[in-house]
Amino acid sequence: MTSTFTFTSGGERCAATHFPAAADGPRPVVVLAHGLAGTQDAGLAPFAEAFAAAGLHAVTFDYRGFGASGGTPRQVVSLSGQIADLHAAVDAAKALPGVDGRVVLWGISLAGGHVVQVAAQRADVVALVSAVPLVDGLAAAGLAAKHHRPTQLLASTGRGIASAVGSKLGRPPRMIPVVARPGEVGALTTPGAYEDYLAVAGPTWRNEVAADVVMELGTRAPAKAAASLTVPWLVQVADFDSSAPPHAAMKAAFAGRAEVRHYPGDHFDLFPGKPFHEPAVRHALHFLGRVLDRTPETVH
C-alpha cells in the first residue's frame, strides 16, 4: 500500500509518495523525477507501480513550487532548484523502511537530464533510466524552430525576457501555459502535446509555468555530465520526438556508454495510455533486472 511522506529541500517541504516493493527483505529504491512543470500525480504512478510490483521500492515527488509541495513563487522552473530537490528526494528515499541503500534514478523529459547530473554527483546511485530525455537546451531550441512559426517563438521569448527582468525587479513572474495548441503561446505547442499532457494530468497539476522557462531551458546542458557516468544507464529515445531532440539524446548516450532503446513515436508516446508505455516499462525492468544483479547489496 502506498504512503505519503515529506522531506525538506531548500528549507521548503516537498511532498512525496512511497510505493513499497512487493518483495521481502531490503531492496533498492527507484526515485522517479518528472519533466517540465510535471507533478507526481500526472502520469508517474503507473511507472512507480510497475517498479514496485517487480520488487523495487519506488518514490515519486513534487518539486518545490509545484503540486502538493511548498515553496514560492509557484510554477517557476529552476533547473538548479530541481536538481537540489532530486538530491533531497534521494536522501529521503534511502531512509525509508526496507531500502537497502542502492538507488536507481529514473527521469522523464526534462528530468531525463536531471538524473544524469545527479548520478554524476553521487556515489550511491547504481543505475539510471532516462526516458525521452531533454539533455541539450540549445538543441531543443533548434528543434523548436523547425516546428513553430518565427512569430510564435518571438512571442514566447519576449514574454520570457519580460518575466526574467520583472523577477529581478521583485515582480511576480509572468505565466504562459505549459502546453497549448499549435499556433498558440505556450512552453510546449507541438501537435498533440496539449491533449497528451492533459490526458495524464492529475488534480494538483496546473497548466501554467513562469514564462522565463524559455530562458532557463536555454542553459540546459546535462549532456556534459554524461561522460563522467560510471554506472549503467538506459536511454529511451522516441525517434520522432518533436520536443526533446533525439540526436542530442543519442550523443549523450554515446558519451555515457548507455544502453539505448528506440520507439517509433513522439515525446508523449511513452506515457501511460500511449502506445509505447508498456514496452518502455518492460525494457526498463529488464535493464534493471540485469544491472542490479551485478551490484552489491548495500552501498556505503
PAVO-196822 format. One record per residue (C-alpha): residue in one letter; x, y, z; residue number from 1; chain. Coordinates in nm, 3 decimals. Layout:
N
+------+---------+---------+---------+------+-------+
| resn |      c1 |      c2 |      c3 | resi | chain |
+------+---------+---------+---------+------+-------+
|    a |       X |       Y |       Z |  NUM |     A |
...
+------+---------+---------+---------+------+-------+
***
This chain:
300
+------+---------+---------+---------+------+-------+
| resn |      c1 |      c2 |      c3 | resi | chain |
+------+---------+---------+---------+------+-------+
|    m |   0.000 |   0.000 |   0.000 |    1 |     A |
|    t |   0.136 |   0.342 |  -0.096 |    2 |     A |
|    s |   0.206 |   0.602 |   0.168 |    3 |     A |
|    t |   0.279 |   0.972 |   0.151 |    4 |     A |
|    f |   0.562 |   1.149 |   0.329 |    5 |     A |
|    t |   0.752 |   1.476 |   0.313 |    6 |     A |
|    f |   1.113 |   1.582 |   0.301 |    7 |     A |
|    t |   1.287 |   1.918 |   0.309 |    8 |     A |
|    s |   1.472 |   2.085 |   0.026 |    9 |     A |
|    g |   1.597 |   2.441 |   0.037 |   10 |     A |
|    g |   1.404 |   2.497 |   0.358 |   11 |     A |
|    e |   1.072 |   2.401 |   0.198 |   12 |     A |
|    r |   0.853 |   2.095 |   0.245 |   13 |     A |
|    c |   0.834 |   1.862 |  -0.055 |   14 |     A |
|    a |   0.554 |   1.609 |  -0.097 |   15 |     A |
|    a |   0.643 |   1.251 |  -0.188 |   16 |     A |
|    t |   0.485 |   0.907 |  -0.223 |   17 |     A |
|    h |   0.636 |   0.569 |  -0.137 |   18 |     A |
|    f |   0.538 |   0.264 |  -0.342 |   19 |     A |
|    p |   0.670 |  -0.030 |  -0.134 |   20 |     A |
|    a |   0.847 |  -0.318 |  -0.303 |   21 |     A |
|    a |   0.637 |  -0.631 |  -0.350 |   22 |     A |
|    a |   0.922 |  -0.842 |  -0.215 |   23 |     A |
|    d |   1.064 |  -0.941 |   0.121 |   24 |     A |
|    g |   1.391 |  -0.815 |   0.259 |   25 |     A |
|    p |   1.591 |  -0.500 |   0.185 |   26 |     A |
|    r |   1.554 |  -0.385 |  -0.174 |   27 |     A |
|    p |   1.681 |  -0.096 |  -0.394 |   28 |     A |
|    v |   1.472 |   0.216 |  -0.443 |   29 |     A |
|    v |   1.384 |   0.388 |  -0.770 |   30 |     A |
|    v |   1.342 |   0.765 |  -0.737 |   31 |     A |
|    l |   1.125 |   0.900 |  -1.018 |   32 |     A |
|    a |   1.151 |   1.262 |  -1.133 |   33 |     A |
|    h |   0.904 |   1.437 |  -1.363 |   34 |     A |
|    g |   0.955 |   1.668 |  -1.657 |   35 |     A |
|    l |   0.860 |   2.027 |  -1.736 |   36 |     A |
|    a |   0.611 |   2.155 |  -1.476 |   37 |     A |
|    g |   0.517 |   1.792 |  -1.402 |   38 |     A |
|    t |   0.363 |   1.676 |  -1.076 |   39 |     A |
|    q |   0.377 |   1.329 |  -0.926 |   40 |     A |
|    d |   0.003 |   1.280 |  -0.989 |   41 |     A |
|    a |   0.048 |   1.344 |  -1.363 |   42 |     A |
|    g |   0.143 |   1.007 |  -1.507 |   43 |     A |
|    l |   0.417 |   0.886 |  -1.272 |   44 |     A |
|    a |   0.215 |   0.636 |  -1.067 |   45 |     A |
|    p |   0.193 |   0.365 |  -1.338 |   46 |     A |
|    f |   0.573 |   0.367 |  -1.374 |   47 |     A |
|    a |   0.623 |   0.355 |  -0.996 |   48 |     A |
|    e |   0.365 |   0.078 |  -0.956 |   49 |     A |
|    a |   0.545 |  -0.132 |  -1.216 |   50 |     A |
|    f |   0.878 |  -0.094 |  -1.035 |   51 |     A |
|    a |   0.716 |  -0.183 |  -0.701 |   52 |     A |
|    a |   0.545 |  -0.490 |  -0.848 |   53 |     A |
|    a |   0.885 |  -0.604 |  -0.975 |   54 |     A |
|    g |   1.031 |  -0.595 |  -0.625 |   55 |     A |
|    l |   1.180 |  -0.245 |  -0.611 |   56 |     A |
|    h |   1.078 |   0.037 |  -0.384 |   57 |     A |
|    a |   0.967 |   0.344 |  -0.578 |   58 |     A |
|    v |   0.936 |   0.710 |  -0.478 |   59 |     A |
|    t |   0.771 |   0.996 |  -0.664 |   60 |     A |
|    f |   0.779 |   1.359 |  -0.551 |   61 |     A |
|    d |   0.684 |   1.715 |  -0.638 |   62 |     A |
|    y |   0.946 |   1.983 |  -0.696 |   63 |     A |
|    r |   0.930 |   2.295 |  -0.483 |   64 |     A |
|    g |   0.665 |   2.533 |  -0.610 |   65 |     A |
|    f |   0.468 |   2.258 |  -0.784 |   66 |     A |
|    g |   0.187 |   2.021 |  -0.694 |   67 |     A |
|    a |   0.150 |   1.943 |  -0.324 |   68 |     A |
|    s |   0.495 |   2.076 |  -0.230 |   69 |     A |
|    g |   0.557 |   2.406 |  -0.061 |   70 |     A |
|    g |   0.763 |   2.692 |  -0.193 |   71 |     A |
|    t |   0.703 |   3.027 |  -0.360 |   72 |     A |
|    p |   0.679 |   3.164 |  -0.617 |   73 |     A |
|    r |   0.463 |   2.889 |  -0.764 |   74 |     A |
|    q |   0.503 |   2.730 |  -1.108 |   75 |     A |
|    v |   0.858 |   2.860 |  -1.161 |   76 |     A |
|    v |   1.109 |   2.617 |  -1.312 |   77 |     A |
|    s |   1.456 |   2.648 |  -1.162 |   78 |     A |
|    l |   1.695 |   2.389 |  -1.303 |   79 |     A |
|    s |   1.936 |   2.421 |  -1.010 |   80 |     A |
|    g |   1.645 |   2.406 |  -0.767 |   81 |     A |
|    q |   1.507 |   2.090 |  -0.922 |   82 |     A |
|    i |   1.850 |   1.926 |  -0.912 |   83 |     A |
|    a |   1.867 |   2.010 |  -0.540 |   84 |     A |
|    d |   1.517 |   1.870 |  -0.489 |   85 |     A |
|    l |   1.616 |   1.545 |  -0.658 |   86 |     A |
|    h |   1.922 |   1.514 |  -0.433 |   87 |     A |
|    a |   1.699 |   1.569 |  -0.129 |   88 |     A |
|    a |   1.446 |   1.315 |  -0.257 |   89 |     A |
|    v |   1.722 |   1.054 |  -0.289 |   90 |     A |
|    d |   1.840 |   1.118 |   0.066 |   91 |     A |
|    a |   1.483 |   1.080 |   0.196 |   92 |     A |
|    a |   1.417 |   0.768 |  -0.012 |   93 |     A |
|    k |   1.726 |   0.594 |   0.127 |   94 |     A |
|    a |   1.588 |   0.639 |   0.480 |   95 |     A |
|    l |   1.260 |   0.458 |   0.405 |   96 |     A |
|    p |   1.196 |   0.120 |   0.567 |   97 |     A |
|    g |   1.316 |  -0.172 |   0.358 |   98 |     A |
|    v |   1.553 |   0.024 |   0.135 |   99 |     A |
|    d |   1.896 |  -0.139 |   0.115 |  100 |     A |
|    g |   2.095 |   0.173 |   0.019 |  101 |     A |
|    r |   2.103 |   0.118 |  -0.356 |  102 |     A |
|    v |   1.944 |   0.399 |  -0.556 |  103 |     A |
|    v |   1.815 |   0.396 |  -0.912 |  104 |     A |
|    l |   1.730 |   0.728 |  -1.075 |  105 |     A |
|    w |   1.451 |   0.745 |  -1.332 |  106 |     A |
|    g |   1.368 |   1.068 |  -1.511 |  107 |     A |
|    i |   1.141 |   1.160 |  -1.797 |  108 |     A |
|    s |   1.170 |   1.451 |  -2.039 |  109 |     A |
|    l |   1.341 |   1.742 |  -1.857 |  110 |     A |
|    a |   1.424 |   1.511 |  -1.565 |  111 |     A |
|    g |   1.582 |   1.264 |  -1.804 |  112 |     A |
|    g |   1.869 |   1.511 |  -1.796 |  113 |     A |
|    h |   1.839 |   1.585 |  -1.424 |  114 |     A |
|    v |   1.915 |   1.223 |  -1.338 |  115 |     A |
|    v |   2.238 |   1.238 |  -1.538 |  116 |     A |
|    q |   2.364 |   1.535 |  -1.341 |  117 |     A |
|    v |   2.264 |   1.390 |  -1.006 |  118 |     A |
|    a |   2.408 |   1.045 |  -1.081 |  119 |     A |
|    a |   2.738 |   1.205 |  -1.176 |  120 |     A |
|    q |   2.749 |   1.378 |  -0.838 |  121 |     A |
|    r |   2.666 |   1.083 |  -0.611 |  122 |     A |
|    a |   2.829 |   0.754 |  -0.512 |  123 |     A |
|    d |   2.507 |   0.580 |  -0.404 |  124 |     A |
|    v |   2.338 |   0.569 |  -0.746 |  125 |     A |
|    v |   2.378 |   0.226 |  -0.904 |  126 |     A |
|    a |   2.180 |   0.277 |  -1.227 |  127 |     A |
|    l |   1.970 |   0.534 |  -1.410 |  128 |     A |
|    v |   1.700 |   0.546 |  -1.674 |  129 |     A |
|    s |   1.630 |   0.849 |  -1.895 |  130 |     A |
|    a |   1.302 |   0.840 |  -2.085 |  131 |     A |
|    v |   1.270 |   1.080 |  -2.382 |  132 |     A |
|    p |   1.535 |   1.297 |  -2.216 |  133 |     A |
|    l |   1.592 |   1.667 |  -2.276 |  134 |     A |
|    v |   1.969 |   1.694 |  -2.241 |  135 |     A |
|    d |   2.061 |   1.996 |  -2.453 |  136 |     A |
|    g |   1.870 |   2.323 |  -2.435 |  137 |     A |
|    l |   2.027 |   2.475 |  -2.745 |  138 |     A |
|    a |   1.948 |   2.165 |  -2.950 |  139 |     A |
|    a |   1.590 |   2.181 |  -2.821 |  140 |     A |
|    a |   1.568 |   2.545 |  -2.930 |  141 |     A |
|    g |   1.684 |   2.444 |  -3.277 |  142 |     A |
|    l |   1.421 |   2.171 |  -3.292 |  143 |     A |
|    a |   1.153 |   2.415 |  -3.178 |  144 |     A |
|    a |   1.245 |   2.647 |  -3.463 |  145 |     A |
|    k |   1.155 |   2.369 |  -3.706 |  146 |     A |
|    h |   0.812 |   2.313 |  -3.554 |  147 |     A |
|    h |   0.698 |   2.670 |  -3.482 |  148 |     A |
|    r |   0.646 |   2.992 |  -3.674 |  149 |     A |
|    p |   0.903 |   3.267 |  -3.604 |  150 |     A |
|    t |   0.631 |   3.497 |  -3.470 |  151 |     A |
|    q |   0.526 |   3.232 |  -3.218 |  152 |     A |
|    l |   0.883 |   3.184 |  -3.098 |  153 |     A |
|    l |   0.932 |   3.559 |  -3.071 |  154 |     A |
|    a |   0.616 |   3.594 |  -2.862 |  155 |     A |
|    s |   0.727 |   3.321 |  -2.619 |  156 |     A |
|    t |   1.081 |   3.459 |  -2.598 |  157 |     A |
|    g |   0.952 |   3.812 |  -2.543 |  158 |     A |
|    r |   0.736 |   3.702 |  -2.254 |  159 |     A |
|    g |   1.025 |   3.504 |  -2.113 |  160 |     A |
|    i |   1.259 |   3.803 |  -2.119 |  161 |     A |
|    a |   0.993 |   4.026 |  -1.963 |  162 |     A |
|    s |   0.930 |   3.771 |  -1.688 |  163 |     A |
|    a |   1.301 |   3.731 |  -1.616 |  164 |     A |
|    v |   1.355 |   4.106 |  -1.597 |  165 |     A |
|    g |   1.048 |   4.150 |  -1.380 |  166 |     A |
|    s |   1.164 |   3.882 |  -1.139 |  167 |     A |
|    k |   1.494 |   4.064 |  -1.088 |  168 |     A |
|    l |   1.291 |   4.374 |  -1.001 |  169 |     A |
|    g |   1.082 |   4.183 |  -0.749 |  170 |     A |
|    r |   0.771 |   4.149 |  -0.964 |  171 |     A |
|    p |   0.562 |   3.830 |  -0.985 |  172 |     A |
|    p |   0.658 |   3.607 |  -1.278 |  173 |     A |
|    r |   0.458 |   3.624 |  -1.599 |  174 |     A |
|    m |   0.283 |   3.299 |  -1.677 |  175 |     A |
|    i |   0.230 |   3.108 |  -2.000 |  176 |     A |
|    p |   0.058 |   2.772 |  -2.050 |  177 |     A |
|    v |   0.275 |   2.464 |  -2.009 |  178 |     A |
|    v |   0.102 |   2.312 |  -2.311 |  179 |     A |
|    a |  -0.106 |   2.483 |  -2.577 |  180 |     A |
|    r |  -0.233 |   2.401 |  -2.922 |  181 |     A |
|    p |  -0.019 |   2.468 |  -3.232 |  182 |     A |
|    g |  -0.008 |   2.838 |  -3.311 |  183 |     A |
|    e |  -0.079 |   2.942 |  -2.952 |  184 |     A |
|    v |   0.171 |   3.074 |  -2.699 |  185 |     A |
|    g |   0.297 |   2.809 |  -2.459 |  186 |     A |
|    a |   0.605 |   2.619 |  -2.347 |  187 |     A |
|    l |   0.503 |   2.307 |  -2.546 |  188 |     A |
|    t |   0.285 |   2.364 |  -2.851 |  189 |     A |
|    t |   0.368 |   2.080 |  -3.089 |  190 |     A |
|    p |   0.076 |   1.886 |  -3.238 |  191 |     A |
|    g |  -0.087 |   1.664 |  -2.978 |  192 |     A |
|    a |   0.113 |   1.797 |  -2.679 |  193 |     A |
|    y |  -0.190 |   1.973 |  -2.528 |  194 |     A |
|    e |  -0.413 |   1.667 |  -2.548 |  195 |     A |
|    d |  -0.139 |   1.424 |  -2.440 |  196 |     A |
|    y |  -0.034 |   1.617 |  -2.130 |  197 |     A |
|    l |  -0.390 |   1.683 |  -2.017 |  198 |     A |
|    a |  -0.466 |   1.311 |  -2.056 |  199 |     A |
|    v |  -0.228 |   1.229 |  -1.768 |  200 |     A |
|    a |  -0.270 |   1.548 |  -1.564 |  201 |     A |
|    g |  -0.367 |   1.494 |  -1.201 |  202 |     A |
|    p |  -0.564 |   1.723 |  -0.969 |  203 |     A |
|    t |  -0.259 |   1.919 |  -0.846 |  204 |     A |
|    w |  -0.121 |   1.985 |  -1.194 |  205 |     A |
|    r |  -0.166 |   2.336 |  -1.334 |  206 |     A |
|    n |  -0.132 |   2.433 |  -1.697 |  207 |     A |
|    e |   0.085 |   2.734 |  -1.634 |  208 |     A |
|    v |   0.453 |   2.800 |  -1.588 |  209 |     A |
|    a |   0.664 |   3.112 |  -1.548 |  210 |     A |
|    a |   0.743 |   3.243 |  -1.895 |  211 |     A |
|    d |   1.115 |   3.273 |  -1.823 |  212 |     A |
|    v |   1.133 |   2.893 |  -1.850 |  213 |     A |
|    v |   1.219 |   2.953 |  -2.216 |  214 |     A |
|    m |   1.533 |   3.134 |  -2.100 |  215 |     A |
|    e |   1.611 |   2.878 |  -1.828 |  216 |     A |
|    l |   1.595 |   2.586 |  -2.071 |  217 |     A |
|    g |   1.846 |   2.756 |  -2.297 |  218 |     A |
|    t |   2.110 |   2.687 |  -2.032 |  219 |     A |
|    r |   2.023 |   2.317 |  -2.019 |  220 |     A |
|    a |   2.337 |   2.108 |  -2.071 |  221 |     A |
|    p |   2.334 |   1.785 |  -1.864 |  222 |     A |
|    a |   2.484 |   1.603 |  -2.163 |  223 |     A |
|    k |   2.819 |   1.743 |  -2.047 |  224 |     A |
|    a |   2.796 |   1.523 |  -1.737 |  225 |     A |
|    a |   2.727 |   1.205 |  -1.935 |  226 |     A |
|    a |   3.093 |   1.125 |  -1.997 |  227 |     A |
|    s |   3.160 |   1.112 |  -1.623 |  228 |     A |
|    l |   2.896 |   0.847 |  -1.552 |  229 |     A |
|    t |   3.034 |   0.523 |  -1.413 |  230 |     A |
|    v |   2.708 |   0.330 |  -1.365 |  231 |     A |
|    p |   2.474 |   0.153 |  -1.610 |  232 |     A |
|    w |   2.243 |   0.391 |  -1.796 |  233 |     A |
|    l |   1.939 |   0.321 |  -2.013 |  234 |     A |
|    v |   1.830 |   0.591 |  -2.258 |  235 |     A |
|    q |   1.484 |   0.556 |  -2.412 |  236 |     A |
|    v |   1.453 |   0.760 |  -2.730 |  237 |     A |
|    a |   1.137 |   0.849 |  -2.921 |  238 |     A |
|    d |   1.264 |   0.862 |  -3.278 |  239 |     A |
|    f |   1.008 |   1.124 |  -3.387 |  240 |     A |
|    d |   1.035 |   1.336 |  -3.072 |  241 |     A |
|    s |   0.937 |   1.694 |  -3.154 |  242 |     A |
|    s |   1.021 |   1.831 |  -2.807 |  243 |     A |
|    a |   1.343 |   1.662 |  -2.690 |  244 |     A |
|    p |   1.589 |   1.624 |  -2.980 |  245 |     A |
|    p |   1.664 |   1.253 |  -3.039 |  246 |     A |
|    h |   2.008 |   1.329 |  -3.185 |  247 |     A |
|    a |   2.110 |   1.511 |  -2.866 |  248 |     A |
|    a |   1.994 |   1.219 |  -2.653 |  249 |     A |
|    m |   2.189 |   0.978 |  -2.872 |  250 |     A |
|    k |   2.502 |   1.192 |  -2.849 |  251 |     A |
|    a |   2.479 |   1.198 |  -2.471 |  252 |     A |
|    a |   2.409 |   0.824 |  -2.461 |  253 |     A |
|    f |   2.722 |   0.756 |  -2.663 |  254 |     A |
|    a |   2.929 |   0.973 |  -2.430 |  255 |     A |
|    g |   2.788 |   0.792 |  -2.127 |  256 |     A |
|    r |   2.824 |   0.445 |  -2.278 |  257 |     A |
|    a |   2.450 |   0.395 |  -2.233 |  258 |     A |
|    e |   2.222 |   0.119 |  -2.347 |  259 |     A |
|    v |   1.966 |   0.266 |  -2.589 |  260 |     A |
|    r |   1.611 |   0.167 |  -2.676 |  261 |     A |
|    h |   1.423 |   0.324 |  -2.966 |  262 |     A |
|    y |   1.048 |   0.376 |  -3.005 |  263 |     A |
|    p |   0.888 |   0.495 |  -3.331 |  264 |     A |
|    g |   0.682 |   0.767 |  -3.165 |  265 |     A |
|    d |   0.673 |   1.124 |  -3.036 |  266 |     A |
|    h |   0.760 |   1.275 |  -2.698 |  267 |     A |
|    f |   0.449 |   1.172 |  -2.505 |  268 |     A |
|    d |   0.418 |   0.824 |  -2.652 |  269 |     A |
|    l |   0.597 |   0.661 |  -2.355 |  270 |     A |
|    f |   0.344 |   0.799 |  -2.107 |  271 |     A |
|    p |   0.058 |   0.591 |  -1.963 |  272 |     A |
|    g |  -0.217 |   0.520 |  -2.210 |  273 |     A |
|    k |   0.009 |   0.572 |  -2.508 |  274 |     A |
|    p |   0.135 |   0.305 |  -2.750 |  275 |     A |
|    f |   0.490 |   0.266 |  -2.618 |  276 |     A |
|    h |   0.427 |   0.292 |  -2.244 |  277 |     A |
|    e |   0.421 |  -0.082 |  -2.179 |  278 |     A |
|    p |   0.729 |  -0.157 |  -2.393 |  279 |     A |
|    a |   0.920 |   0.124 |  -2.222 |  280 |     A |
|    v |   0.832 |  -0.009 |  -1.877 |  281 |     A |
|    r |   0.919 |  -0.365 |  -1.979 |  282 |     A |
|    h |   1.256 |  -0.258 |  -2.118 |  283 |     A |
|    a |   1.337 |  -0.056 |  -1.805 |  284 |     A |
|    l |   1.253 |  -0.353 |  -1.582 |  285 |     A |
|    h |   1.462 |  -0.588 |  -1.794 |  286 |     A |
|    f |   1.755 |  -0.344 |  -1.782 |  287 |     A |
|    l |   1.734 |  -0.304 |  -1.404 |  288 |     A |
|    g |   1.691 |  -0.675 |  -1.351 |  289 |     A |
|    r |   2.024 |  -0.731 |  -1.523 |  290 |     A |
|    v |   2.230 |  -0.449 |  -1.381 |  291 |     A |
|    l |   2.108 |  -0.471 |  -1.021 |  292 |     A |
|    d |   2.211 |  -0.834 |  -1.006 |  293 |     A |
|    r |   2.567 |  -0.712 |  -1.056 |  294 |     A |
|    t |   2.563 |  -0.453 |  -0.776 |  295 |     A |
|    p |   2.640 |  -0.515 |  -0.408 |  296 |     A |
|    e |   2.351 |  -0.547 |  -0.167 |  297 |     A |
|    t |   2.444 |  -0.229 |   0.017 |  298 |     A |
|    v |   2.616 |   0.091 |  -0.080 |  299 |     A |
|    h |   2.829 |   0.258 |   0.184 |  300 |     A |
+------+---------+---------+---------+------+-------+
***
